[in-house]
Amino acid sequence: MNIANLTQEEKDKINVDLAASGVAYKERLNMPVVASEVERQQPAHLRAYFNERLAFLS
């Protein structure tokens, strides 16, 4: 899969997945992370998707 060939919407979802996995990873290692701050940094239309992914990964 070539990421360059994806649509911008698909790229945004990949970035949201990466952000959610980063939060879950830090939570597992007991590192300081503020999930609500990371959520606010995501595009508004993908915040629900971020929360779904975070719940799945946690």
N, CA, C and O atoms as a DFTB+ gen file, in Angstrom:
232 C
 N C O
     1  1       0.847      -1.169       0.000
     2  2       0.000       0.000       0.000
     3  2       0.897       1.238       0.000
     4  3       1.747       1.394       0.877
     5  1       0.710       2.090      -0.955
     6  2       1.466       3.329      -1.056
     7  2       0.629       4.462      -0.460
     8  3      -0.428       4.814      -0.982
     9  1       1.114       5.012       0.620
    10  2       0.361       6.056       1.315
    11  2       0.183       7.292       0.436
    12  3      -0.811       8.007       0.565
    13  1       1.125       7.541      -0.444
    14  2       1.030       8.715      -1.315
    15  2      -0.170       8.636      -2.254
    16  3      -0.668       9.666      -2.710
    17  1      -0.635       7.429      -2.545
    18  2      -1.760       7.258      -3.462
    19  2      -3.117       7.346      -2.772
    20  3      -4.147       7.296      -3.444
    21  1      -3.142       7.475      -1.455
    22  2      -4.403       7.540      -0.720
    23  2      -5.007       8.938      -0.804
    24  3      -4.317       9.922      -1.072
    25  1      -6.302       8.995      -0.569
    26  2      -6.966      10.298      -0.520
    27  2      -6.587      11.011       0.778
    28  3      -6.079      10.385       1.709
    29  1      -6.830      12.295       0.838
    30  2      -6.503      13.059       2.043
    31  2      -7.304      12.559       3.243
    32  3      -6.787      12.530       4.360
    33  1      -8.555      12.168       3.025
    34  2      -9.385      11.639       4.117
    35  2      -8.768      10.365       4.694
    36  3      -8.737      10.187       5.912
    37  1      -8.279       9.484       3.827
    38  2      -7.650       8.249       4.301
    39  2      -6.348       8.549       5.039
    40  3      -6.039       7.900       6.038
    41  1      -5.591       9.520       4.559
    42  2      -4.356       9.923       5.241
    43  2      -4.669      10.498       6.621
    44  3      -3.962      10.216       7.589
    45  1      -5.728      11.304       6.712
    46  2      -6.131      11.869       8.002
    47  2      -6.509      10.763       8.984
    48  3      -6.161      10.836      10.163
    49  1      -7.223       9.733       8.504
    50  2      -7.605       8.623       9.384
    51  2      -6.369       7.863       9.863
    52  3      -6.323       7.424      11.012
    53  1      -5.371       7.704       8.999
    54  2      -4.130       7.040       9.399
    55  2      -3.437       7.851      10.486
    56  3      -2.937       7.283      11.458
    57  1      -3.402       9.169      10.333
    58  2      -2.784      10.023      11.347
    59  2      -3.531       9.952      12.676
    60  3      -2.909       9.975      13.738
    61  1      -4.852       9.867      12.623
    62  2      -5.645       9.731      13.848
    63  2      -5.359       8.380      14.501
    64  3      -5.244       8.295      15.724
    65  1      -5.245       7.325      13.695
    66  2      -4.884       6.006      14.226
    67  2      -3.530       6.055      14.928
    68  3      -3.369       5.493      16.011
    69  1      -2.566       6.721      14.318
    70  2      -1.239       6.839      14.922
    71  2      -1.292       7.609      16.235
    72  3      -0.620       7.243      17.199
    73  1      -2.078       8.662      16.276
    74  2      -2.209       9.441      17.509
    75  2      -2.840       8.598      18.615
    76  3      -2.383       8.629      19.757
    77  1      -3.885       7.847      18.280
    78  2      -4.554       7.001      19.277
    79  2      -3.620       5.900      19.762
    80  3      -3.588       5.594      20.954
    81  1      -2.865       5.305      18.852
    82  2      -1.948       4.243      19.271
    83  2      -0.828       4.812      20.133
    84  3      -0.345       4.137      21.042
    85  1      -0.412       6.041      19.858
    86  2       0.605       6.680      20.688
    87  2       0.112       6.931      22.098
    88  3       0.856       6.735      23.059
    89  1      -1.129       7.361      22.236
    90  2      -1.717       7.580      23.560
    91  2      -1.828       6.250      24.304
    92  3      -1.467       6.167      25.478
    93  1      -2.321       5.216      23.635
    94  2      -2.471       3.906      24.272
    95  2      -1.113       3.360      24.708
    96  3      -0.992       2.788      25.791
    97  1      -0.101       3.535      23.874
    98  2       1.249       3.066      24.193
    99  2       1.783       3.763      25.443
   100  3       2.313       3.113      26.344
   101  1       1.641       5.078      25.491
   102  2       2.132       5.817      26.650
   103  2       1.363       5.444      27.915
   104  3       1.945       5.370      28.998
   105  1       0.053       5.207      27.783
   106  2      -0.731       4.796      28.949
   107  2      -0.256       3.447      29.470
   108  3      -0.180       3.245      30.682
   109  1       0.063       2.525      28.572
   110  2       0.547       1.203      28.995
   111  2       1.867       1.294      29.737
   112  3       2.123       0.515      30.656
   113  1       2.707       2.242      29.343
   114  2       4.010       2.401      29.982
   115  2       3.975       3.369      31.162
   116  3       5.019       3.717      31.715
   117  1       2.786       3.798      31.542
   118  2       2.601       4.761      32.635
   119  2       3.377       6.049      32.406
   120  3       3.888       6.655      33.348
   121  1       3.458       6.458      31.157
   122  2       4.091       7.727      30.822
   123  2       3.014       8.817      30.841
   124  3       1.845       8.537      30.578
   125  1       3.401      10.041      31.148
   126  2       2.396      11.108      31.181
   127  2       1.867      11.416      29.778
   128  3       2.633      11.654      28.845
   129  1       0.560      11.403      29.660
   130  2      -0.096      11.749      28.401
   131  2      -1.494      12.257      28.734
   132  3      -2.167      11.717      29.613
   133  1      -1.921      13.284      28.035
   134  2      -3.253      13.849      28.237
   135  2      -4.061      13.543      26.981
   136  3      -3.935      14.223      25.962
   137  1      -4.894      12.503      27.072
   138  2      -5.657      12.049      25.910
   139  2      -6.581      13.136      25.382
   140  3      -6.778      13.249      24.172
   141  1      -7.145      13.932      26.273
   142  2      -8.059      14.986      25.818
   143  2      -7.317      16.054      25.007
   144  3      -7.880      16.633      24.079
   145  1      -6.064      16.309      25.356
   146  2      -5.269      17.275      24.589
   147  2      -4.946      16.721      23.200
   148  3      -5.017      17.447      22.209
   149  1      -4.597      15.456      23.132
   150  2      -4.323      14.827      21.838
   151  2      -5.598      14.805      21.003
   152  3      -5.553      15.017      19.791
   153  1      -6.731      14.550      21.646
   154  2      -8.015      14.549      20.935
   155  2      -8.299      15.921      20.322
   156  3      -8.755      16.007      19.183
   157  1      -8.031      16.989      21.069
   158  2      -8.280      18.345      20.557
   159  2      -7.392      18.674      19.361
   160  3      -7.744      19.529      18.548
   161  1      -6.255      18.010      19.244
   162  2      -5.344      18.263      18.131
   163  2      -5.795      17.573      16.843
   164  3      -5.268      17.857      15.768
   165  1      -6.762      16.673      16.951
   166  2      -7.252      15.952      15.776
   167  2      -8.304      16.788      15.052
   168  3      -8.949      17.643      15.658
   169  1      -8.476      16.536      13.749
   170  2      -9.541      17.247      13.017
   171  2     -10.898      17.000      13.677
   172  3     -11.177      15.895      14.141
   173  1     -11.727      18.021      13.714
   174  2     -13.007      17.947      14.428
   175  2     -13.882      16.801      13.940
   176  3     -14.539      16.140      14.743
   177  1     -13.898      16.559      12.643
   178  2     -14.770      15.509      12.104
   179  2     -14.242      14.105      12.377
   180  3     -14.945      13.128      12.119
   181  1     -13.009      13.981      12.900
   182  2     -12.448      12.657      13.190
   183  2     -12.254      12.410      14.686
   184  3     -11.635      11.416      15.066
   185  1     -12.763      13.280      15.528
   186  2     -12.573      13.100      16.974
   187  2     -13.328      11.889      17.505
   188  3     -12.833      11.194      18.393
   189  1     -14.505      11.628      16.979
   190  2     -15.242      10.433      17.402
   191  2     -14.479       9.183      16.981
   192  3     -14.419       8.207      17.729
   193  1     -13.900       9.211      15.791
   194  2     -13.092       8.081      15.313
   195  2     -11.870       7.889      16.216
   196  3     -11.498       6.755      16.520
   197  1     -11.244       8.989      16.644
   198  2     -10.111       8.920      17.564
   199  2     -10.520       8.213      18.853
   200  3      -9.803       7.337      19.335
   201  1     -11.668       8.591      19.412
   202  2     -12.136       7.972      20.656
   203  2     -12.454       6.495      20.467
   204  3     -12.196       5.689      21.361
   205  1     -13.011       6.131      19.313
   206  2     -13.269       4.714      19.020
   207  2     -11.967       3.931      18.980
   208  3     -11.864       2.855      19.570
   209  1     -10.977       4.468      18.288
   210  2      -9.686       3.782      18.167
   211  2      -8.995       3.700      19.522
   212  3      -8.389       2.679      19.848
   213  1      -9.081       4.758      20.306
   214  2      -8.452       4.759      21.623
   215  2      -9.102       3.721      22.529
   216  3      -8.405       3.016      23.258
   217  1     -10.421       3.618      22.492
   218  2     -11.123       2.613      23.296
   219  2     -10.741       1.209      22.845
   220  3     -10.573       0.316      23.675
   221  1     -10.603       1.008      21.547
   222  2     -10.231      -0.302      21.015
   223  2      -8.812      -0.675      21.434
   224  3      -8.549      -1.830      21.767
   225  1      -7.903       0.286      21.419
   226  2      -6.497       0.011      21.706
   227  2      -6.194      -0.057      23.197
   228  3      -5.191      -0.650      23.593
   229  1      -7.034       0.532      24.019
   230  2      -6.757       0.563      25.467
   231  2      -7.232      -0.680      26.167
   232  3      -7.072      -0.804      27.381
